[in-house]
Amino acid sequence: MKPPPGRRRKAPARRRPTRPQFITLAAFLVVASVVAGFLALTRPDSTAPTASDGAGGAGGTATKGPVPSATASKEPAWDGKVKVLGDGSTSYTGPQKGEFKPVPLKPGEKPPQFVVFSWDGALEGSDHLFSHYRELAKQYKAHMTFFLTGIYLLPKDKKTLYHPPMHEPGDAAIDYATDEHIRDTLGQLRTAYQEGNEIGTHFNGHFCG
């Protein structure tokens, strides 16, 4: 069958022969990646103890010694002196007694159940909530975090020392504590800390929006 006049039949495209250089390069890259992976998987552990630099020297016999522990070092012994930190509003009074310390689970051991109980404001007011929950923690051997609102320790006659953002000095959405409540709260904070509980911080003004 003859092609229609004015149109030429396309010549079949010629397939370019694959260059031997490309095949060689591809094979080399495959072999190199396999060798690199093998070396990475079979190399010795870099954390293994090495020979000591003691009496044996570089060509001597390696001396055996205790392998350094991977666990964190213990807290240094406290000298019994209170150390003032920063601007003087904080101090270090030694390691906390009764602090909760997590313990790794043994193989096959069931994880413990954690119950989070939250209540707002670590204030020893007329309702005595602070001391109530602290006693509950002792009764059930629980560790609590008492979140303290900063202005709970600020006397009302000095409330203008508090400068809330976007509000007038002394403004707050909660009441200021009385002198008696401040004194009782400080006592509860001290006792709660000595019993191994945490003391956290809370929003000061309690403004919404």
Protein Blocks (a to p, Z undefined) as FASTA:
>chain_A
ZZdehiacddddddddddfklmmmmmmmmmmmmmmmmmmmmpccfkbccddfblnommlc
cdddddddfbdcdddddehiacdehjhpaccebjaehiacdddddehiacddddddddeh
iaddfkommmmmmmmmmmnopacdddddfklmgcfklmmmpccehiaehiafbdcddfkl
mmmmmmmmmmmmmnopacddddfklpgZZ
